[in-house]
Amino acid sequence: MTIEIFMPALSPTMTHGNLIKWHKKEGATVESGDLLAEIETDKATMEVEAVDEGVLGEILVSEGSQNVPVNTVIAVILEEGEDKEKLNNYKPSNLKPSNKEETISTTSITPQPVILATSVGIAPNSSSPSVEKLDRIFASPLARRLAEENTLDLKSIKGSGPRGRIVKSDVENFIKSGNTASEMGFGFPRTFSNVTGNGSYHDEPLSQMRKIISQRLLKSKQEIPHFYASMDCMMDELLKARKTLNEKLDKAQKISINDFIIKACALALKDVPKANAAWLGESIRYYNNADISIAVSVDNGLITPIIKAAELKSLFQISAESKNLIKKARENKLAPEEFQGGSFSISNMGMYNIKQFNAIINQPQACIISIGAAKEGPIVVDGKLKIATQMTSTISADHRVVDGIVAAEFLVAFKKYIENPLLLVLA
């Protein structure tokens, strides 16, 4: 029986994905666990493994294809003894009759339950939505990239490769022929001078990650009644403790200020569990563990890997895990379970010398804390002027879940741990 391979939903927000690369060619033997393809999701680039054995009979979605709807059949595997001729009149099970040689449509479909493993090959259940139309264009990744850079519609370019596949030279010849995007009505060149001649600019298409970030942040600000509370924390003792610890550690083991902050948040959440919560619409979920999401800047966006049960981990364990997750995030190698979920978020811009800011809540979590720079300056203590280092921390809270008193209690607990770093080292 022919085995269909589907575009998987690899994150909660994924409705479409980009097929970056096939690691198997048509006719290749496939065994369970073999790496089949690389899929770009809204969060990262994921590797897709086979869960069945056979021969890769036909690739239906070529490398470089963009915005492929979740649950689209992207390839088929022939089981032992099956002849490839069986695919001559093959129609994917989740499609209505359509022209197989047309381009992929970006018709919106309802996402299916998230597949948390990176393996695919199991057909969706009978309730899976059908795609009204799947059009497809065959083009090499280089041709697609060149077309994108020149804002060209691939449908207007005739391919000279096998089965009408568009290759780089086809795009180059199309451009040389004088058929520019603006003349064809498909849009504007990527770089051009404006009407007044006061300057030039270029437009870049949104990445899948940036699209999802914009949707989620807009949704958060529109739906969540944010309120903010700030508190200054004295940092001198923590900076001394960090210096003492790092003097005895190798470079790879050194502890960052952010590691202390993660631990302080985790312990403060155990002291004030009502801040460790999420809004579910008909109920409020209170988490038993402090799963801390840390905002990490990556190319074209932001991702939040999670230090799970941080209240149970030592400062040294948090430091090692944090370094590993940040490295994987910037290499697009995070597994779904490493960035999905979390009960509370930290956004730290102190390294950019930002004194204070108000972060947007990471739904469905109820709180996020914004960390500013630790700055030295004059303060008054017991009526006397002294020089000290202070860090401003601001909590953004969902008022549907967290009352003002809860946010205040959390900041008081957080301040206690930051200003008494021995509690963090020994916990």
N, C-alpha and C positions, 0 to 999 in steps of 0.2 A: 504494500500500500504506500502511495506517495506521501511523504512527510513534509508538511508545510512549515517554513520558518517565518515567524512574524516579527515585525518591528515591536520590540518590547517597551513597556512603560517602566522606566528605570528610576523615576522619581515621582513624588506625589503631584507635581505641577506639570508633568510632561504630557503633552498631547501630540507633539510632532518631534521627530529627531532627524539628524543629518547622518547619512551613511558615509563615514569618512574613508573606510578602506576594507576591502575583502582580503582575507588571509588565505582563502582557498579559491582555486579556480574551478570552472565547470569541468566535470569529469574526474575531479580529485576524490580519493577515498576519504571518508569522514568517520571518525570514531568518537565515541562519547568523551567529552572533555577537551576535544580539539578546539583551538581558537579559530573562530569563523570570521569575525568582522569586528570593526571598531565603530561604535555609535556615539555621536556627540549629542548629549542631552542638554537641558537648560542649565545644568550644574557642572558637568565634567564630561570627559571622554571615557567611555566604558568599553571593556572588552566583552564580547559575546561568545560564549562557548556552546558547542553542540551537546545535546543530551541524547541524541540518537545516532545509530551507525548506518552507513550506507555510502552512496556516491552522490556528490553534489551535482544534481541533474541540470538545473538551470538557475541562473541568477536573474531575478526579475527586476531588481532595483540596483542600478550600477553605482560604482564608487563616485563620490562627490555629490550624490543626490541630496537635495535639501528639502526640509519640511515634509518628510514622509510621515503620514499619520500613523499613530499607534495602532497596532493590530493589522497593519498592511502586510500581506505576504511579500517577503523580500527575496525568498529563494525556496527551492524545493529539493528534497533529498529522495533519491530512489533507493528502495530497500533491495537487499540481495535478490538477484534473479529478475529484477524489473528492467525492461528495455527503455532506452531514452525516447524511442518512438512514441511511447505512451504520452509524452509531453507535447506532441505535435498540435493537438487541439486542447491543450490544458488551459483551464480557467480557474484562477484562485477561488477558493470556497467563499471568501468574504466579499466577492465582487459581483455586481450585476454585469451582464455582457457589455463589454466596452472595447475600444480600439487599443490593443495591447502596446502599440508602438507610439502612443501619444505621451505627453509630458505628465509628470506627477502633479495632481491638483492639490491645493492646500485647503480643500474642503474641511471644515471643522468637524470633528467627531468627538463623542463623549469618551473621555479616557476610561480605561478599564482599571480594576484594582491593581495597585502597583506590584510589579514583580521585583522582589527585593534581591533575588539572586541574579547573577549575570549570565545565566543559562537560558536559552530559548529553544523552541522547537515543539512546544506543547500548544495545541490549538486552543483558542479561547472558547468559552462555553457558548451554548446556543443563544444566549442573550446578547452576545457581542454585537455591536452596531455594525451595519454594513456601510461601506464607503460608496457614495453615490457614483463616483467616477474616479478611476485611477488612470491618469494619462502619464506617459513616460517618454522622456527624451534620453537617448543614449549619447553620452558625451564624456570625454576624459576629464579627470579632475583639473588638469592644466587648462583645458578649453573652458571649463566652467569658471575657473578663477579669472581667466583673461576676459571672458564675457562680462563677469561681474564688475571687474575693474573699469570696463568701458561702458557700463550700464546698457548692455545689449540683451535682447530677448532671444534665447536660444531657439525658440520656435521659428524665427525668421532666417536661421542659418541652415543650409543644407550640408549634411555630413558626407564625408568621402570615405570613412572607415567601414569596417565590416558591419553589416546590417544597418548601414546609414549612420553609424556612430560619428559624432562630431569630434574632431581632433583639433589641436592647437592651430594648425595651418588653415583650417576652415574658418576659424574666427579671425585670424590675421588677414586672410584674403577678403573676408567680409568688410573688415575695417578699411583695407586699402581701396576697396571699391567705392568708398565714400559714403557708405550707409552708416551714419552715426546715429546714436540713440535719440538725440534731439530731433533729427530729421525724420526718423521713423515714428516719432510720437511715443516712444517708450519711456521718456523721462529726460533728464538732463545729464550732460557730462559730469563726471565726478569733480572736476575742478574748472571753474570759469570765473571771469570777472563779472561783478554785478553791474547794473545799469548805469549807476552814477560814476563808476570807475574809481571808487574810493578804496577798493581792495579786492581780494579774491578769497575764495573759500572752497572747501570740498565737503561733499556729503558722503558719509559712510553708512552702509546698511546696518541695521541692528543685528547683533549676534543673538543667538537663541537665549543665552544667559541674560543679556541686557533686556530683552523683551520680557522675560519672566520677572526680573528684578523690578522693572517699571510697573508691571501689573500688580505685583504683590505689595510694593510700597504705596502705590496709589490706593489700593484696597484697604491697607492698614490705616492710612491717614483719613480715609473717608468713613470707615466703619468703626474705628476704635476711638472712644473718648479719652485721648491722651491727657495726662497731667504730669507735671514735672516737679521734682524736689531736689535741691542741691545741698551738699555739705562739704566743707573743707576738712581734709585729713592731714595731720602733721606727719611728715614722711622721714624725719631725721633718724629715728630709731630703726626704721625699716631699711633705710639706705646703709646704715652702719652694719646691720645684721647681714645684709646681702653682700657687702664688701668683705666681711669676715669669712662668710661661707665660700665665696668665690675664690678667695686667696688660696683655699685648700683643695680646689677642684680643678680638673682638667678643663681646657677650653670648651670641649664638647659637652661638659656637664654643667657649665655655669648656669646659674639661675637668673631669670629676668624679673623685672618688676611685675610684669604681667603674670608670671607664675604665682607670685605672692597674692596678686589681686584675685586670680581664679580661686585660690584656696580660701581667701577671706570671704569671697562671695558664697562659696559652698558652705562654709561654717555659719555664715550669717543666715543663710536659707534654712539651716537646721534649727537655728534659734528662732527664726520667724517663718514658719512653714507656710503661712498664708500668702507669702510673696512667691512661693514656689508653685505656681499654678498656671492654668490655661483655661481660656474661655471656649466652651464647646457648643454654645448656642442654647441648649436646653439644660445644661449642667456646667459646673465648674470642676475641673480636674485638679486635685492636689497631689503632687508627686512625692513619693517617698524618698527619692534620691535627688541629689543636685547634679543634674546632667547639664553641664555648662557649655553653651554654644559660644565659640570665640570667633568674632568677625575677622576674616583674613582677606586682604586685597589680592586679587588675581587679575590676569589680563582680561580686560573688558568687563570686570565686574567684581563681585564679592561672594564669598561662600563662608559658611559657618560650621566648621568641624566641631565635634562634641567631645569634651572630656567627661566621660560617664562616671557617675557616682564619685565625683571629685572630693566629696566630704570624707570618703574612706581612704583616699590616697595621700601619700606623703608629698611634701613639697618637691622632693626629688623625682618621684614618679610622675607628678603633674608636669614637671619641666621636661622630662624625657618624652612623654606622650605628646605634649604640645609641640615640641620641635618636629617630631615625626609627622604629625597631622598637618602642620603648616607646610612642610616640605612636600607631602603628597598632594596637598591642595594646589600648590603652585605648579606641580607637574601633571595636574589633571588625573591623579591616580587614586583619589578617594573612592572607597566602596560606598554604596548607598547608605548602609547602616552607620557610616562614619560621619554623615552630615544630615541625616534625616532624623527629626525629633528634637530633643533638647527641652529643658524646662525653664531655662533662664539664659539671657544673652549678655555678653560683654563686648562693647565697642571701645577700643582704646586708641585715641589719637594723640596721646601724650608725646610720642616720639616725633611728631610734627610740630611740637611747641604750641599746640592748641590749648588754650586755657580752659575753655568750657564749651560744651555743645549739647544739644538734645537729640538723641538718636530716636529713630522710628522703631516701634515695637515689631518684633519678628513673630507674626501670627503663627499658631494660636497662643503663643506664650503671653503671659500677662505683664512681664517686665523686661526691661533692658537697662543696663547701667552704662553711662558714658563716662569715660575716664579722660581727664585732661592732663596737661603736663605738670610735673612736680617742679614748682618754681620757688626759688629762694627770694625772700623779701622781708621787710620789717613787719612785725606784728606786736600787739600789746598783750602781755601776760601778767596778770596780777598788778596792773597799773604801771608796768615797766615795759619799755621798748626793747625788743630783742630781734635778732635775725633768725629766721626759721624757714624750712622748706615745706610748702603746702601743696596739696593736690586737690583740685575740685572734682567731685564725683556727682553726677546727676542721674537720678533714676527717672525713667519714663515708664509710667504705669497705666494699665487699662483700668479705668475707674469702675467698669462693670464688675471687676474681680477684686481689685485692690483699693481699699479705702486709704485716705490720707494718713491715718494713724499707722497703718501697716507699712506704708512706704517710709514713714519717719522712723519706725522701729527697725526696719531693715537697715537704713543708713546709719543709725546709731550702732547697731551690731557690727556692720561693716567697718565703721570708724574704729571701734574697739579693737578689732583684729589687726587692722592696718597699723594702728599706733602701738600695738603690743605684739611685734612680730615673733616673739618667742612662742606665743600661742600657736602660730602657724607652723613653726619649725617642729614643735613637739607633737602636734596633732596628727 
